[in-house]
Amino acid sequence: MPTSQKTSESHSRAEMTIFDVLKQDHEKARYLFDKAQKAGKKDVASLQKLFSQLEEELDLHMEGEERFFYSVLEQNEEMRDKVLQAFEEHQVAKTMLGTFQSLAVDDERWMAKLQVLGEIVEHHMQEEEKEVFTLARKALGKEQQHEIALAFQRSKREGRRPSRGAPVEG
């Protein structure tokens, strides 16, 4: 990759706000849920691989969001109720993710459970994008938005599990 392209790429990454980063994560989750739904039970190996990637993405996203985004917003009185609700929605998603551990991918309930998890996560992402982001843009300065984005991205890179094969690109 040419140096000018690298510089441009790292510069644009540095210019990203936490909202840009979270929105990218949301789009990746939507893509993985959609791909898993389409794979269905006919390709169990592919479905298991997609679910593992989805689970890792959701885990890293929720952990980073709680540590770097919500922890800052929680200090803002106007944001507190929304943030507490978001923490609870994460807890529901984590609990639901845990229930997949005791269920075989070819179990008839597996796809129904995935559908419900997708609906819970989609509701959370929409509410966050429409309500939380709007309030948070007012509560956080531009510099803070960039700093949180960088810390969030660093945390995700450091938290990645060793790859179990080629990642599914979005």
Salt bridges, closest charged atoms under 4 A:
GLU9 OE2 - ARG13 NH2 3.65
GLU15 OE2 - HIS11 NE2 3.97
ASP25 OD2 - HIS61 ND1 2.79
ASP25 OD1 - LYS156 NZ 2.77
GLU27 OE2 - LYS23 NZ 3.18
GLU27 OE2 - ARG30 NH1 3.04
ASP34 OD2 - LYS38 NZ 2.95
GLU57 OE2 - LYS28 NZ 3.39
GLU57 OE1 - LYS156 NZ 3.46
GLU57 OE2 - ARG160 NH1 2.95
ASP59 OD2 - ARG161 NH2 3.24
GLU63 OE2 - ARG67 NH1 3.53
GLU65 OE2 - HIS61 NE2 3.25
GLU65 OE1 - HIS90 NE2 2.74
GLU65 OE1 - HIS124 NE2 3.75
GLU66 OE2 - HIS90 ND1 2.78
GLU66 OE2 - LYS94 NZ 3.03
GLU74 OE2 - ARG80 NH1 3.27
GLU89 OE2 - HIS123 NE2 3.60
GLU89 OE1 - HIS124 ND1 2.50
ASP107 OD2 - ARG109 NH2 2.92
GLU122 OE1 - ARG30 NE 2.87
GLU127 OE2 - HIS123 NE2 3.78
GLU128 OE1 - HIS26 NE2 2.83
GLU128 OE2 - HIS124 NE2 3.28
GLU129 OE1 - LYS23 NZ 3.25
GLU129 OE2 - HIS26 ND1 2.62
GLU129 OE2 - ARG30 NH1 3.14
GLU131 OE1 - LYS82 NZ 2.34
